[in-house]
Amino acid sequence: MPDFMKTMFDNLPPFSYGLIARLFASVAFGFGVSWIYRRTRPPSEVGQSFPATLVLLAPMITMVTTVIGDNSARAFSLVGALSIVRFRTVVRDTQDTAFVIFTVAVGMAMGATPIQPWVAVAGIIIVGGAAYLVRPRPSAARLGAPLPFVIRVRMGLGHDVEALTSPVFAAYVTQRRLQSIETAKQGLSIDVTYQVALKQDGAAGELIAALNKVDGVQDVGLERRDLDQEES
């Protein structure tokens, strides 16, 4: 082995099981932040990857804080390195930014020397409780906010679309907004298009199957909208 490599490995700090414990604890706290986020944000505004990002961010911040320690030179170096990172996805809501800062604070508490786990615990309890109290209520949802799915229902002429489909939508949809209505098949059918937010993303197939069983429904189509692209 070359001398410079021997010197490098000779200067390694001793392995610490405490660091492993810190990282596992950070992951646990990250799941806590992610759980709070899911419980306090409207389902239509929860991105597919954002909750997972919150979980991963906590242990990464713990790693960064541990590496920096009390060394100001490392701190400036890491800030310079991280400043070149750019993210394509724009955070759509200021509350999402608050949850990112929340996760960063939890990770820093677990990576600090000395470790401050009670800061993370208190933050999960107090900030989580505050987020629950100020969560958007369904009645206060933004009227113009786009919903994540668009569903089109084609029904034969002479059937009451609203009366026949409302029970199905009530079972699978949290929000529904009429987008358009038009005739089809030379006036023999009606196409009604809604913007909807599902109670669960996995329920899309069940919703389609349930609507197809409704008397008079001839065809059903559902597609997911790319809200990130629409707002950028």
N, C-alpha and C positions, 0 to 999 in steps of 0.2 A: 504494500500500500504506500502511495507517495506520502512524503513528510507533511505536506500541507493538509492532506486528508486526516492524517493521524492527529495533527494539531487541532483540527476542526472538531473531531470526535472527542478528543481529550477535554475540550472545553464545554462539552454538553452538560446541561444541568441534570441532576438525577431525576429519574422517572417518578412522577407523582400520581398516585391513585386519586389524590384530591382533585386534580384537574379533570380526570375522567368523571368523577362524581359531579363536579360543577357542570360539565357538558350535559350529562344526563338530566340533571336538575333543570338546566336551561331549556332543554327540549320539553320537559314536563310543563314548565311555565309558559313556553311558547304554545303548547297545546291549550293551556288555560286561556291565553290571550285570544287564540283562534276560536275557541269555543264561545267566549264572550262576544267576539265579533259576529259570529253566525247567529247568536241568540238576540242581538240588539240591532241588526241591520235588516231591512226588508229583503225577502228572498230574491226579488227581482234585481237588487243592486249588489248581490254577492257574486263576485267573479269566481270562475272555476279555479283559478290558481292562487288568488290572493290569500285565502286562509292557510294554504300550505306554505306560502312565502313567509307568513308571520311565524309559523312553527320553525322554519329553517333559519330565520333571521336571528332568533334569540341565541342559539349556540354559536353562531358565527360572530356575533358581537361579543360574546364571552371570550372567544378565541382572540379576537382583536384586542380586547381590553387586557387580557392576560399577557399577550405579546408586548404591548406598550408598557405596562407596569408604570414605573415612575420615570421612564426614559422619555424626556421631551423630544429628543431627536427622532426617536422611532415614531412618536405621535405625528410630527410634521411630515415624516416620510410616508406614513400610511395615509394621511389626509391627501397628500399629493398624488399617491397611487390611486386612491379611490375616486379622486376628482375626475379622472379620465373615463370612468365607467358611465355609460349612458343607457337608460332604459327606454325601450320603445313604447311600452304601455304607459299611458298617462293616468295618474290616480284621479278618478272621476269625482270624488267627494272629499271635502276637507276632513270629515270624520275618519275616512280611510287613512289619511295622513297622520291623524292623531293616534291611530292604532299602530302605525309603523313606529312612531316615536315611543309609544308604550312598550313595544317589543324591544326596541333599542335600550330603553331604560332598564328593563328586566335583565337583558343580556349583560349590560354593564355592571349591574349589581352583583351578578354571579361571577363576573370576571375580575372584580376589584380586589385589591389587596389592602387590608384584609377583606375577605368575602363578606357580603352583606345580604344574606338570604332573606332577612326579615323585611328589607326594603322591597324585595320582589313580592313577598307574601302580602305585605300591606298594600302594595300597588294593585295586585290581582283583586284583592277584596274591595278596596275603596274605589279605585278607578273603574273596576268592573261594575260595582254597584251604581256608580254615577252614570256609566254608559247605559245601564239598564233603565235608570230613571228617565233619561233624556232620549231614549230610543224613539224613532218616529212611530206614531200611531197610524193604523190603517186609514183612519179618517183624515189624517193630516198628510197623506201621500201627495206628492206633487202631481197636479192634474195633467201637466204637459209632459211628464217624464215618459220616455219610451219604454215599453214593456219588452221582455226578452224574446217572446215567441209570437209568431203570426200564424193564425189558424183560419183556414177557409172551409166553410161548410156549404155544400151544394144540396139544395132541398127542392123537391117537386113543388110546382105551383099549387096553391090552395092549402098548404100547411103553415101553421103558425110557428115560425122558426124560433122565436124567443121563448114561447111557452114550452116547446118540446125539448129544447136544448138546455134551458136554464138549470134543471135538476142535475144534469151531467156536469155542467160547468161548476156548479156549487160544490160538487164532490172532489174535483181535481184542480180547481183554479182559485187563486187568491184574489186576483184582479182581472177584470175584463173590460175592454174598451172597443166599441164598434168603430171600425176603420172604413169600411165601404160596404155597399150593397148594390147588386146589379143583376140584371136578368141574363140567362144563358140558354143555350139550346133553342134559339129563336123564340124566347119568351116562355118556354115550357118549364124552366127551372129558375131558381134564384140562388145566386152566389153571395154569401154573407161572410165578410172578413173581419176578424177581431184581432186586436193585440191582447195577449194574455200573459200572466205570470203564473206558472204552475206551483202547486204546493211542494212538489218534489220533481226534479228534472227527470228522474227515472219513471215518472208516471205518464210520460208522453204517449207511450204505446197503449197504456190502459185507457187514456182519454180518447185516443183515436178509435179503439175497439168499442168503447161505450157509445160514442157518437154514431158509429156505423150501425149500431143496433136500434137506433131511434127510428121510429116509423116515418118514412118520407125522405130520409137522408140518402142521397145518391152517391156522394163522394165527400171525402174529408182529406185535407192536406195541412201539414204543419211544418213550419221551418223556424229555425233559430236565427235571430237577428244578431249581427255583429255590432254590439253597442259601442265597443271601443273604437271601431273604425268610423262609426257614424258621428261620434263626438269629437274625433281628432280633426 
